[in-house]
Amino acid sequence: MLHKIWRGIAAVGLAVAALGAGARAWSAGAQGSGPLPYAGMLAGRTVVIDPGHGGWDPGAMSRGAREADINVAVADMLRGLLLGTGARVLLTWSPAHPIPAHRKYRVQARSRWINRQRADVLIDIHTNIGSGGVGPQVFYWDGLSSRVLADAIQEELSGLTGTHRRVTRIDQYVLRHSTIPAVNVEVGFLSHAQEGRRLTAGPYQRDLAWCIFVGLLRWFVGGPAPPEYLPPPRPAELLR
């Protein structure tokens, strides 16, 4: 029975993998003429995306770049992808509905609002800073479901960047108080000279959004399957 379940998951995973060419076209800004191959995949699901910081709280800053701007750009691109699956997508704030510059969107109020939405999952997006750090990293607070989601997204991001940071638990307010599976995706280090420049570039932000999207799709269809139940190469490798 287990083999049959994983074969079904593998089939969906390979279908997700087949989106690679479409992803490259989307990342380049091309407009497809046919229906999206993942249309309707997440119909009936609700995803909340929380771009960290905003308003008079810019988050990390380096070389004139602001974390909040990167967070919300990636979040908005991820929202566009998820809408293509039929999912209901909610952002705590967005370019269309920004936090006024004189206000701070307080984390306690943000957390209460998220929990009222009765969503399936929360994706919290941040940008890291720190001496010598490089590469995206995914964090979770507690729960197997959150850990599986973190692993799936981390695998996709590591494949994109060639960096291999570990999924780690973190005691973050929004994650700790979340009533649904939740992860914090740190998309990279603004303090790293080369990565910091990439993080402010639209094409790279789209690549990051795509990786988060694919990891989330994998989680919704059953999470990362044991390697022995997936025909090689693994879906994450096919997406490169």
N, C-alpha and C positions, 0 to 999 in steps of 0.2 A: 504493500500500500504506500509506504513512504517513497519507494522508487517512483511510483506513478505520480505522486504529488510533486516531487522534485523535477520529474520530466516535464510536467506542465509548467512549472516555474521556469525551467530552462528554455522552453519554447517561447514564453513571453520575454525572457531575458534576451534571447537571440533576436526577437522582433525589435526590442529596444535597441540592440546593437546595430541593427540595420538602419537606424536613423542617422548614422554617422555622416553620410554624405549630405543629408538634409541639414544637419547641424552646421556643417562647414558653410553651406550656402546661407543659412540664417545668420551665422556669425559674420559673414561678409556683407550682409545687408541685402541679399538677393530676395526677391519675392517669388515664392513658388506658385505655380499655376494650378496644382491639384490639391486635393484634401490632405491635411496633415496626417501622417501615418499613425500618430498616437491620438487622433481625435476621439473623444468620448471615453478615453481610458480611465479618467478619474471623475467621471460624472457622478454627482451625489456626494463627493468628498469636499471638505473644507480645509484649506491651508491658510494659516496666519503667518505672515512674514513681518518680522520686526527689525527694521534698519536701526541699529544702535545710535544713540545720541540724537542731535538735531536741535534746532532753535539756537539759543545762545550757548549751548553745549556742543562744540564742534568735535569732541573726542580727541584722539591723537592728531598731532599736527607735525608735518615735516616738509621742509623746502616749499612752503606755501600751500601744500595740499592738506585738505581737511578730511579726517576719517568719515564724518557724517555724510559728506558728498559722495564718497566711494560706496559707503554702505547702501545709501538709498538708490544709487545708480544700478548696482548689482541686483538689489531687491526688485526694482521696477522691471528689469530685464527678465528676472526669474518669474515675476508675475505674468508677463506676456507669454512665456512658454507654458505656464500652468493653465492659463485661460484656454490655450489650444487643446488641452485634454478634457475640457468640460468641467474642471474643478471650480468651485467657488473660492476666490482668493481675496483675502483681506490684508491690507497693510496698516500698520499702526500710524504711519505717515508716508507721504509719497511726494514726488515732484509736483503733482497736480494739487496736492493738499499739504503744503509744507508746514512745519512748525514755525510760527512767527519768531523773528530774530530776537525779540525781547522776552521770549518764554523758554522755559526748559520743560520738556516732556518728561515729567517725573516718573521714575521707574516703577514706583508703587502703583500709580494710577494706570500706567501702561499694562502692568501685570494683571490688575483687576479687570481691565477691559478685555484682554486676551482670554481670560478664563470665562468670561460671559459669552463668548462667541460659540461655544460648543463645537470647536473645530476638531479635526482629526490629528493635527500635528502643528507644531510651531517651529519655524526656522528663524533663528536670531542671527543677524549678520553684523559682523564687526570687522575691524581692521586692526592688526597687531602693531606693536612698536616695542623695540628692545634691542640692545646692543648685540650684534652678531646674529640675530635671528633672521631666518629666511624660510619662506614656504607657508602655505595654508595649513591650518590645523583645526580639527573639529573636536568640540568638547560636549560633554553631557553631564547631568547631575546624578540621576539615578534611574533604574529601571532597564530591563533587558531590551524592551522595544526601542528606547532612546539610544542604547548602546549599538544595537544593530543598525539603526539609521545612521549614526555617527560613522560607523565602519564603512557603510556603503558610500557615503559622500566623501569620506577621506580617501577611499581607494580611487575614486574618479579624479579628485583634485591632485592626488599624488601622481597619477598617470599623466595629467596635463603638465605639471611643473617639473617632474623628475625629482622632487623633494619627498622626503619620507618622515614626516613628523607623526607622532603616535597619537591616537585617540586617547583622551585623558579626561578624568572627572574634574569638574570645576564647581566650586560653590558660588554660583552667580545668582543674583536675586531672581531674575525672570525665570531661569531654569528651575531653581529650587522651589519656587511657588507655582510652577505650572501644573495644571491638573491633566495635561495631555502629554504624549511623547514630545520631547523638545531637545533641540541641539543648538549650540552656538557655533557658527561657522566663522572662524577668523580667516579672511580670504588672503592674507599675506601680511608682510611687514612693511609698513610705510617708511620705517627708519632705514631699510636696506636700500642703497642707492639705486641699483638696477631694478629690483622688484618694486620699489616705490614709484619709479617712472611708469612701469607697466600698469600698476594699479589705477593710475589716473587715465589710462587709455581705453576708449570705448571698445575696441575689438577684444582686448584682454578681459575686460569686464564681462563681455558677452560669453567668452569662453568659460569664465568662472561660473556664471549663471547656468550655462549648459551643464557643467559638471554637477552642480548642486541638483539640478533638475533630474538628471539621469540617476543619481544616487537615490533621490526621492522616489522616482518611478520604481526602481528596483525594490525599495522597501515596501511600497504599496502592493507590489505583486508577489511578495513573499520573502523579501530580504535576500541577502547573499546566500546562495545555496552552497552546500558542501562541494568542494571542487570535484570529487569523484562522481557527482551526479550531473555535472555540466560537461558537455562535449568540448574539447579544446578547439580554438582558444576561448578563454573566458570572455563574456560580453564586454567587460571593461577594456580588454585588450583590443577588441574589434572596433571600439569607438575611436581609437587613436588615429 
